[in-house]
């Protein structure tokens, strides 16, 4: 049993992953960060609650409770940037998305990063690979849906306001075009704004696991947070995180998207 890693096994050919919804900071690292609030600020707040219905579809879900500020489970473990030339955060982030320093003194050195990788990154991805293998052996084809969310406006990372649905397939490399077309069609039908392979083209998880020729189809959804919470004008300890709205109509849209992923996998 791994307390920081939550796995709910289903038998349908769909895995929904939540690498960034965690907010836990190990006790031995708490004093290293500028503040606990900053270390939790960029979580994909409430995203696992947004997709709480996934289990009712028979999907397998995997979620880390560890804050992405400790180690980002959706970054290349080599440290190579997923978006060369664009602002982003590292495997062990040194700043928030807004550029605020995360550490009081010195950020983790290569030895500390290696320890964090072996403690959290490798076990998370070993578990994710095991679930993909289990379901692929049963069904022959499986969809990995990497679930994310982010503030609608993050000037350091992108200009203006994100569309609500940001679908990533690394320019079509990580899944069959029929899968991305089905997801795009549902997003378009909502009228809420969507883009395929825009600013977010899929992180390391999508790019690493997506092998359509081998029957593993990976797709990332980066959801603008305004879909399910009221984003405050000013982000601060008094206003953030904002509460989750469980009545958001986008939840029904996402249910339709996951159902389309299942239909594709079963076809």
Secondary structure, 3 states (H helix, E strand, C coil): CCCCEEEECCCCCEEEEECCCCCECCHHHHHHECCHHHHHHCCCCCHHHHCHHHHHHCCEEEEECECCCCCCCCCCCCCCCCCCCCCCCCCCCCECCCCCECECCCCCCHHHHHHHHHHHHHHHHHHHHHHHHHHHHHHCCEEEEEEEEECCCCCCCCCCCCCCEEEECCCCCCCCHHHHHHHHHHHHHHCCCEEECCCCCCCHHHHHHCEHHHCEEEEEEEEEHHHCCCCCCCCCCCCCCCCCCCCCCHHHHHHHHHHHHHHHHHC
